[in-house]
């Protein structure tokens, strides 16, 4: 959540900078926003992978308890 908040703030900053400094081309702004979206997707996939790993660990522990019971 904190990471997304930072990315959202950066995205707003890119948009505000574009409005304040029209010397930036639309392509430059699009590239910056695409980079932010890519970073956001990477964060989502990392979080999903960590969640799956955590569930896998829980399952392993539950199975070990049953075997040892």
C-alpha atoms as an extended CHARMM CRD file, in Angstrom:
* protein
*
        69  EXT
         1         1  UNK       CA              0.0000000000        0.0000000000        0.0000000000  PROA      1               0.0000000000
         2         2  UNK       CA              2.7970000000        2.4020000000        0.8600000000  PROA      2               0.0000000000
         3         3  UNK       CA              4.5780000000        1.5810000000       -2.4020000000  PROA      3               0.0000000000
         4         4  UNK       CA              1.4160000000        2.2670000000       -4.4240000000  PROA      4               0.0000000000
         5         5  UNK       CA              0.9290000000        5.5540000000       -2.5800000000  PROA      5               0.0000000000
         6         6  UNK       CA              4.4800000000        6.5660000000       -3.5390000000  PROA      6               0.0000000000
         7         7  UNK       CA              3.8750000000        5.5920000000       -7.1730000000  PROA      7               0.0000000000
         8         8  UNK       CA              0.5800000000        7.4980000000       -7.2230000000  PROA      8               0.0000000000
         9         9  UNK       CA              2.3390000000       10.5620000000       -5.8310000000  PROA      9               0.0000000000
        10        10  UNK       CA              5.0690000000       10.2250000000       -8.4650000000  PROA      10              0.0000000000
        11        11  UNK       CA              2.4610000000        9.8510000000      -11.2050000000  PROA      11              0.0000000000
        12        12  UNK       CA              0.7040000000       13.0320000000      -10.0490000000  PROA      12              0.0000000000
        13        13  UNK       CA              4.0950000000       14.7450000000       -9.9500000000  PROA      13              0.0000000000
        14        14  UNK       CA              4.8330000000       13.7370000000      -13.5260000000  PROA      14              0.0000000000
        15        15  UNK       CA              1.4680000000       15.0800000000      -14.6480000000  PROA      15              0.0000000000
        16        16  UNK       CA              1.9070000000       18.3270000000      -12.6800000000  PROA      16              0.0000000000
        17        17  UNK       CA              5.4300000000       18.7670000000      -14.0250000000  PROA      17              0.0000000000
        18        18  UNK       CA              4.1070000000       18.3820000000      -17.5500000000  PROA      18              0.0000000000
        19        19  UNK       CA              1.5500000000       21.1190000000      -16.9590000000  PROA      19              0.0000000000
        20        20  UNK       CA              4.1410000000       23.4070000000      -15.3360000000  PROA      20              0.0000000000
        21        21  UNK       CA              6.8630000000       22.7310000000      -17.9190000000  PROA      21              0.0000000000
        22        22  UNK       CA              5.2270000000       22.2780000000      -21.3150000000  PROA      22              0.0000000000
        23        23  UNK       CA              8.7050000000       21.8610000000      -22.8410000000  PROA      23              0.0000000000
        24        24  UNK       CA              8.2880000000       18.1750000000      -22.0310000000  PROA      24              0.0000000000
        25        25  UNK       CA              6.8060000000       16.2770000000      -24.9240000000  PROA      25              0.0000000000
        26        26  UNK       CA              3.7610000000       14.0940000000      -24.5800000000  PROA      26              0.0000000000
        27        27  UNK       CA              5.9960000000       11.1310000000      -25.4470000000  PROA      27              0.0000000000
        28        28  UNK       CA              8.2810000000       11.9050000000      -22.4990000000  PROA      28              0.0000000000
        29        29  UNK       CA              5.3310000000       12.0580000000      -20.1320000000  PROA      29              0.0000000000
        30        30  UNK       CA              3.8850000000        8.8440000000      -21.5890000000  PROA      30              0.0000000000
        31        31  UNK       CA              7.2440000000        7.1030000000      -21.1460000000  PROA      31              0.0000000000
        32        32  UNK       CA              7.4880000000        8.2330000000      -17.5160000000  PROA      32              0.0000000000
        33        33  UNK       CA              3.9420000000        7.0690000000      -16.7800000000  PROA      33              0.0000000000
        34        34  UNK       CA              4.5950000000        3.7380000000      -18.5190000000  PROA      34              0.0000000000
        35        35  UNK       CA              7.6730000000        3.2820000000      -16.3370000000  PROA      35              0.0000000000
        36        36  UNK       CA              5.6160000000        3.9330000000      -13.2230000000  PROA      36              0.0000000000
        37        37  UNK       CA              2.9720000000        1.4410000000      -14.3510000000  PROA      37              0.0000000000
        38        38  UNK       CA              5.6690000000       -1.1600000000      -15.0150000000  PROA      38              0.0000000000
        39        39  UNK       CA              7.0250000000       -0.6090000000      -11.4930000000  PROA      39              0.0000000000
        40        40  UNK       CA              3.4950000000       -0.9750000000      -10.1080000000  PROA      40              0.0000000000
        41        41  UNK       CA              3.0320000000       -4.2880000000      -11.9870000000  PROA      41              0.0000000000
        42        42  UNK       CA              6.3790000000       -5.5460000000      -10.6760000000  PROA      42              0.0000000000
        43        43  UNK       CA              5.2720000000       -4.7310000000       -7.1330000000  PROA      43              0.0000000000
        44        44  UNK       CA              1.9880000000       -6.5970000000       -7.6500000000  PROA      44              0.0000000000
        45        45  UNK       CA              3.7350000000       -9.6980000000       -8.9800000000  PROA      45              0.0000000000
        46        46  UNK       CA              6.2640000000       -9.6230000000       -6.1320000000  PROA      46              0.0000000000
        47        47  UNK       CA              3.4710000000       -9.3560000000       -3.5610000000  PROA      47              0.0000000000
        48        48  UNK       CA              1.5710000000      -12.2140000000       -5.2150000000  PROA      48              0.0000000000
        49        49  UNK       CA              4.6770000000      -14.4040000000       -5.2600000000  PROA      49              0.0000000000
        50        50  UNK       CA              5.3680000000      -13.6710000000       -1.5760000000  PROA      50              0.0000000000
        51        51  UNK       CA              1.7570000000      -14.4790000000       -0.7080000000  PROA      51              0.0000000000
        52        52  UNK       CA              1.9460000000      -17.7940000000       -2.5630000000  PROA      52              0.0000000000
        53        53  UNK       CA              5.1980000000      -18.6410000000       -0.7990000000  PROA      53              0.0000000000
        54        54  UNK       CA              3.6230000000      -17.8680000000        2.5800000000  PROA      54              0.0000000000
        55        55  UNK       CA              0.6260000000      -20.0930000000        1.8200000000  PROA      55              0.0000000000
        56        56  UNK       CA              2.9620000000      -22.8530000000        0.6320000000  PROA      56              0.0000000000
        57        57  UNK       CA              4.8610000000      -22.6570000000        3.9060000000  PROA      57              0.0000000000
        58        58  UNK       CA              1.6090000000      -22.8590000000        5.8870000000  PROA      58              0.0000000000
        59        59  UNK       CA              0.5440000000      -25.9000000000        3.8850000000  PROA      59              0.0000000000
        60        60  UNK       CA              3.9180000000      -27.5830000000        4.4520000000  PROA      60              0.0000000000
        61        61  UNK       CA              3.6420000000      -26.9680000000        8.2020000000  PROA      61              0.0000000000
        62        62  UNK       CA              0.0690000000      -28.2840000000        8.3260000000  PROA      62              0.0000000000
        63        63  UNK       CA              1.0650000000      -31.4340000000        6.4330000000  PROA      63              0.0000000000
        64        64  UNK       CA              4.0710000000      -31.9590000000        8.7020000000  PROA      64              0.0000000000
        65        65  UNK       CA              1.8260000000      -31.6770000000       11.7750000000  PROA      65              0.0000000000
        66        66  UNK       CA             -0.5380000000      -34.3180000000       10.3570000000  PROA      66              0.0000000000
        67        67  UNK       CA              2.3170000000      -36.6800000000        9.5450000000  PROA      67              0.0000000000
        68        68  UNK       CA              3.8180000000      -36.2330000000       13.0080000000  PROA      68              0.0000000000
        69        69  UNK       CA              0.4580000000      -36.5570000000       14.8170000000  PROA      69              0.0000000000
